[in-house]
Amino acid sequence: MNGSDSLLDHWDHQLGEEPFLRFLHYWYWHSIVRRPLAFAEEITRQVEVFYSTNCPAFRIYKILRLSSWAYAASFSAAHDSQTSRLLLRSHAGLDFLEDTNKLRFADIVIRQGKRVRAWDFWCARTYLPILLLSVAFAGWFLFRRRGAEHSQWPAFLVLFLYSANFGNVLGISIIHTMEVDRYSTVLFITALLAQLYAIRWLLEIALAELGKNPRAALDSVIRA
C-alpha cells in the first residue's frame, strides 16, 4: 500500500491522478455492493482494534525519537506527495518544508517517565471495561429511572463523550484502517476525557448509594 514500489504507487503512475482516484472510488463501491458481508466483517475487525483490552489510544513509549521518526516521515510525505508542488508555490509552504527539514536533524526525543507509562498502561487496560460499565449505567439512568432528572444529564454526557470517539473510529474503519498508529493516537485526548468523566460519574453514583444506606453497603462489603 505504501512505498515507491507499492501496488497503489504503480497504479497511480500508470493511470494518472484523476483516473486513479476514479478507479479507487469505483472499486470501493464495487466491494460494498458485491461483497457486503465481507466488507462489514472487515469494518468490525477494524473497530475491534480500538475497542480491545489494550486500547491503542494510550501508547507506551519509553523513548520516542521524533526527529528520526515523525519529522523524517513528515518531510518525506510533504516533499514527495502530490501536494509538494502547492507547498513550493507559497512562502508559508517553503518555510514549512525548511523547518521540517531542520527538525529531522535536531535529535528531538520525548521520554516517558515510569508514572506516565504506568498511567498509560492502566488507561489502556481499563478503557473497555469502564466504557461497557458506564454506558450500561448511563442507558439505565436515561431510559429506566423516571423522575430522576438530576441524574440524566451526566448520563447523557457519558454517552456523548464515548459516542464522539466511536464516530471517529467507525469513520476510519469504514474508509481506511485502525491499524495505522496515528489514527488511534489522535484519539488520545477524547478517549482520556471520556474515561475520566465516566470514572468520576461512577464514583459519584457509588458514593451517593453509600450515603443513602451506609450500614447496608458495609454489610455487603463484609459478606463479599
Buried (B, 14 or more C-beta within 10 A) or exposed (E): EEEEEEEEEEBBEEBEEEEBEEBEEEEEEEEEEEEEEEBEEBBEEBBEBBBBEEBBBBBBEEEBBBBEEBBBEBBEEBBEEEEBEEBEEEEEBEEBBEEBBEBBEEEBEEEBEEEEBEBBEEBBBBBBEBBEBBBEBBEEBBEEEEEEEEBBEBBEBBBEBBEBBBEBBBEBBBEEEBEEEEBBEEBBEBBBBBBEBBBEBBEEBEEEEEEEEEEEBEEEEEEE
